[in-house]
Amino acid sequence: MALFAMPPEFAEADWERPNPPPQNNDLNSVRAEGGRQDTDADSVCRVCGAEIAPDIKANNQSDFINITPADKLLLTIGLSDGDFRGGNADWWLLANTPFGWYHYQAEDGAWAFGAEYGHQGPLFDFVGFNVLDAPLPAGVYTIYFGVDTVMDGSLDLDQAHYDTVKVHITEQQNPDMITNRLGMAFVHIEPGEFMMGSPWYKPCRSDNERRHEVILEQGYYMQTTEVTQAQWQAVMGNNPSYFDDCGRRCPVETVSWFDAQDFIDVLNDMGEGTYRLPTEAEWEYACRAGSTTAFANGKITGTSCNIDPNLDAMGWYYGNSNNKTHPVGQKQANAWDLYDMHGNVWEWCQDWFADYPTYSLRNPKGPSYGTYRVLRGGSWNQNARFCRSACRFSLLPSYKNIYTGFRLVLTPAH
């Protein structure tokens, strides 16, 4: 059962915190203390005392909770003390929401728009029920449970008790996946630490892969595939790829580091967030996806470093590509749902190329200047050695060829 359905006359731009329903007393200003309330300060409360004390909780919290649209909301209403259970009374549930007042219709088990009171019936403790099973807009929702023992079908605050609970619905901070209007999907990569590079004794390694600890303190969104020819065409209005007959889902190639920056500038103007190339550390951390082996799915199984069955499963390279690129996302993803991190096209990173240090690094971004920019991942024409998670390559940022492409990192707009 959904908690609220936004009425059609309320457009998103019209959402405002509404005024309280028309009563002599403002419900927002009245909070029952222990279930007993003397609203006119005359020391008389017709149903006060021990006989009745309404109680409402949200997810077992009696005052205030924070949840996201993805969370369930469990409301529990009942009587916290006294022996009035089972007796007849007017009772009601109201909710002040970002888009209007709602009331609970007990006979239908549903919420309806507007502030109405006076469901007449016996009082009893409700078993908790889920009332939020659909996403709701962010905002503060104040929910009221009131009881009036005078059976006249109306609300008189002098003869009613009520209890409230506030529910603050916040935007989900880190959804697992974000897809933009161009269909570019980005998966959330949690912060963490890993050993970057490769041990000196591993086969097929290069001397520029000195192993060192890296700590990434901020999560980020990594594109699940390389940028495709269709995505480039949609943003830039052209297709520079040599393999333009490969198909719209093939990676764009024959792009320089500078070309990638031009693509990013135009994409950022669309207002859906901030795009950039990954740092070299972010790239390897995401490629490994928690693994410590040559490929995300295992080690190099042979000694020639040319053909490898583990790589066959994860990427397009010299051993299986038939000398061309292939549509993205056809091979096995790594444990973090990233495709083609091994092979297909080399991927530009943001960093200038430099030797690794011997010490631990925290959030590294590479040197502040240099001659060559970093590329990672290998390509369709490389052997297994160059498609390892730790393998590094570099080119002048102005250089482009049929082996070079890229993928992006996204910082979402808030």
N, C-alpha and C positions, 0 to 999 in steps of 0.2 A: 504494500500500500504506500503510495507516494504521500509525502506530507502535504505539499501544496502544489497546485497547478496554476501557473500564472494566467490570469484572465486575459483574453485576447485584446482588450482595450488598453492594456498596460504595455506600451513599447519599452524596450530596454532603456531608451534615453529618458523615460519618464519615471524611472524608479526613484522614489524618494522615501525617506522615513515618514510614515503617515502620522497624522494627528490621532490621539486616542479616540475611541468611540464616544458618541455624545452621552455623557453622564454628568452628574453634578460633581463627581470626584474624578480626578485624573488617575487612571489605573497605573500609569507609569510612576506616580508619586507615592503609591501605597504598596508597601511590602509587609505581608503578614509576619508578625514576630511570634514564632512558635505556634503559628496557626491561629492567633487571636488578634483581632484588630478592632479598635474603637475609633471609627473614622471621623466622628464629629466632636470628639474630645469631651463628651458629656459624662464620661465614666460609666456609660451604659452600653453594653454590647449584648444584644438579645440572645445570641447563641454562643456567647463566649463561655469560658470556663473549661471544664474537663470533658464536656460532652462531645466536642467535635474539633478536629484540627487537621485541615487538608494538608497534603504533602505531595510534592511533585519532584521527581528527580530525572535528570538526563544522563544516561550512561552511568548511573549510580552516584552522580554528583548533584548536590542540592542547590548550588548557587550559580555556577558559571563553568562552562566547558569550552574548549577550543577543538574544532574538528575541521577536516577538509571535506570537499564534496565527495571524496571517495570513501569516507567513513560511514558506518551505520550509526543511526541515532535511535537509541532505545529510551522511550519515555515510560516511567512508572508513576502511577498516581494512586493515592489511597489516603487513609486516615492514620495519622501518626500516633494518636492516642485517643482515649475516650471509648465509650461503649455505644456509639451511635451507629455502628456498622449495621447495615440491613434495613435501617429506617428510611422512610421516604424523604426526599429533599429535591430542590432544584440544584442541579450541579452543571458546570460548564467548563469547557476548555477554550481558551482564546489564544491566538498567536499574533503578535505584532511583528510583521516581516518587512523586509526592504521594499516590498511592493504591495503593501496593504494589510488590513486586518483579516484574519480567517477565524472561523469557529469550527469546532468538531461536532459532526452530526453522528451521535451514537447509534442511531437506528441504521445508518448506512455504513458506519465504520470508515468515514471519510471526512476530509476537511473541505469546507466550502468558503467562498469569498464573502467577506462582510463580518461585522461584529454582532452576533446574536447570542442570547443567553437562554437559560431556562429549560434544559432537558430535565424532565421530571421522571424520577425513578428511584429505586432503592440504591443506597450507598453501599459500596463494597470495595475491597481492595482489588484493583485491576492487576492481572498478570502483566508484566512488562511486554510491550509490543513495539516492533520496529515501525517507525513512522517516516524514516528517510531512506528510501531505496532508489532515489533518482538524484542526479546532481542538482544542487541549488546554487543560486548566485551567492557570492561572498557577502557577508554582512552580519549584523547582530539580530537574532531572533529571540524575542522575549515571549515565553509561553506561560500562561496563567491557568491555574486550576482553582476554581471557586465553588463554594458550597453555600446554599441558602436554605434554611430549614422551613421558611414560609413558602408554602406551595402555591404561589400565585403566578408562576411562569415569568417573572420579571426579576430584575436585579436591583436590590437596595443595598448599598454598601454598608448601611448601618446594621443590617441583619445578615451579612455575608462574611464568610472567611475566605481567604484565598492564599495561595502560595505561588511563587514564580521561580522560574529558572531561565537563565540567559544562555543561549547557544551562539557562539561566535564561529561562523563558517569562514575559513580563510582559504585563499587559493592554494591548491596543492603546490608545494615548493619545488619538488623535483619529480615530475611525472617521468615514467620510464622512457617514453618515446614522444617526440615532437615531430610533426610533419608540417612543412610550410605549404604555401599555396601552389608551389611548383611540384609538389610531390616529393621533395627532398626530405628523407627521414633521418632523424638524429636520435641516437640512443644515449641515455644518461650514463656517464662513467663516474663511478664513485671515487672520491679521493683515496689515496693510499700510498704505499711505498713499495719499491721493487729494486732488484739488482739490474741495472742497465748495462748493456754490453754482453760480452761472453767470456767465460774462463779461458785462460791461456792454453789449456790442454784440449779444448774441444776441437773436433775436426772441422775443416772447411772455413775456419774463421780468418779474419784479417787483423793486422797489427793495430788498426785504429779503433778497436772495439774494447779497450781497457774496461774491465768490469768495475762498477762503482755504484754506491747506493744513491737512489733518488727518492725524494719525498715530495709528493704532490698534495698540497693541502686543500685545494679547491676542486670540486667536481666540475665536469664540463660535458657538453653534448657533442658527440662525434658522429659525423655522417656515416650511415650504415654502409654506404657504397661509395665508390668514386663518382665524381660529378659526371653525368652522362652527356651525350651529344644533344639529347632533347633539352636537358636543363640549360646547357650552354646556349643553345639556339633561342630558347625562350627569353633569356636574359640579354644576350648580346646581339641577337638578330643575324647570326652567321654560324658557320660550322667549319672550324679550321682543320678538322680531323683528316688524316690521310685515309683511314679506314671508314670513310663516310658511307660505304655500302654495307657496313656491319650491322647497322640498325640503330634506332633512336636510344636503345638502352645500353649501347656500348659506351665505354668511357670516352670522354673527349680526350684527344691527345694532340700532339704538335702544339702545345701551349708552353710558354715560358713562365717563370716565376712572376715576371711583370704582368703577363697576361692574366694570371690568376688574381693578382691584385686589382686589375681593372674589373674583372668579374665580380670580385668582392665589393668594390665600391658601388657598382650599380645595384647589387643585391641589397646592400645596406640601406640604400635610398628607398627601398620598398617598405621599411618601417616595421618589419616583423622581428627585429632583433639585430644583434651585431655578429657578423660572420668574420672569420679569419682562418688562416691556415693553422694547423696544429703546430705546437712546438715539437722538436725532435723527441723530447722526453715524453710528451703526451702521446705522440704517435706510437712509440715503442711500448709504452705501458698499455695502451689500448690494443695493440697488436698481440701482445703476449696474453692478455686477458687472464692473468694469474698463472700462466705457464712459465716454466724455466728452460724449456727445450728449444731446439732450433726452430721448430714451427709450433704454432699454437696447439696442434694435435699430436705432437710427438717429436722425437729426435730424427736426425738424418740417419737413415738405416744402412747406407752404403759408405764406401770410402772414396768413391770417385767424385762425389759432390755434383754430379750431373743430373741423373734421373733419380727420383725418390717417390716411393708409393705414398708416403704421408703427404707430400706436397701435391701429388696427383689429386688427392681428395679436396684440397683447400684452395688451389690456385691454378691459373693458366700460366705456363712457362714453357721453356724450350722443349720439355718432354711431352707436352700434350696440346700445345696451342695451334699446331698446323700453321705456324708463322703469321699469326694475326691476333688482334684483340677479340674478346668475346663479350657478350652482354653481361652486365654486372649481376651479381646475386645468384649465379647458377651453381657455384661451388659451395662446399660446406662452410657455414659461418663459424666463427670462433665462439668461445663460451659467453661472450658479451654481445652476440648478435651482430658482429661486424663481418662484412663479406669482402673478399678480394684483397685482404691485407697482404697476402703473399701473391705476387705476380700480377698479371694483366697489364698494368702500367706503373712505372715509377711515380711516386707521389711527392710533390713538393712539400717541404716543411717551411716554417717561418724563419728558422735559425740560419745564421751564417755558419759555415763549416769550420770546426776547430778540433784539436785533439781533446780527448776526455781528460779530466783531472784524476788524481789518485784519491780524492777525498769525497765525502758525501755532499750532495747538492740538494737544496730545497727550492722547489719551483723554478728550475733552470729555464732560461730563455736563450741560451747561447751567448756568444760574444756580441758586443755592441757594434762591431764593424768587421768586415772581411772582404774576400774576393768571390767566394763561391757560396751558393746556397745548398742546403741539405736536401737530398731526396732519399726516400725509403721504400722498401717493399719489393723491389725487383720488377721485372716485366715479362711480357709474353716471349721475348727472345733470349732470356737469361737462363742459365742452368740453376740447379737447386741452391748452390752456394750463395748466389746473390738474392735469393728470395727468403733467406732466414730472417727471423725477427730482429736480430742484432746487426744485420748488414747495413753499412752506410755507403752512401754515394754522394757526389756533389758535382754541380755544374755552375757555370756563370748564370746569373739570374736572367740574362737576356737570351739564353740558349733555349732552343726548342727542337724537338725531334719526335719521331713517331712512337717513342717509348715513354714520353713524359705526360702525366696528367696530375690530378690532385683530388683531395676530398677536404671538407671543411669542418670547422668547429663552430658551434652556435652558442651565443649568450642570449637567451630569450628576452624579449621585451617584457617589462612589468608595468 
